[in-house]
């Protein structure tokens, strides 16, 4: 029988997952949050620009 050692794909896979997680947490989520808040603000601004300020 030959003694077969498993390849070290496990550590590179974990590193790739950690990089992806850091990308999602530090780049993707803040970018999406800023984008959605900006779009929402723009929509409210356009509604007020063309429809007037909503009375309370």
N, C-alpha and C positions, 0 to 999 in steps of 0.2 A: 504494500500500500504506500502511496505517496502522501507525504504530509503537505496538505494544501493550506496556505494561510489566506484568510479573507483580505481582499484589497481594502485600502483605507478610503473608500468612498463615503463612509459614514461621517467623517469629520468635515470633508468638503461640502457634503450635503447640509450639515448643520451650519457651516459658515455661510453658505448661500441663503439658507433660511433666515439667518440672523441679519444678513445684509438686506434681504427683502423686507423684513420686519422694520428695520431702521428706516428704510426708504419710505415705507407706508406711514410710520409714526411721525417722522420728522419732516417729510417733504410732501407726501400725497395728501394726508389729512389736513394740514394747515392750508395747502393750496386750494383744496376743494372747499374748505370752510370760507376762505376769503372770497372765492369765486361765487359761492352761493349767496353769501351775505351781500356782495356787490350787486349781483343780479336782482336780488330782492329789493335792495335800496333803489336801483334803477327803475324797477317796475313801479314802486311807490312814487318815485319822483315823476315818472311819466303820467301816472294816474292823476297826480296833483297838478301837473302842468296842463293837461288837457281837460280835466274834469273839475278842477278847482279843489280847494281844501275841503275835506269832508267835515261837515258840522257835527258837533257833539250833541 
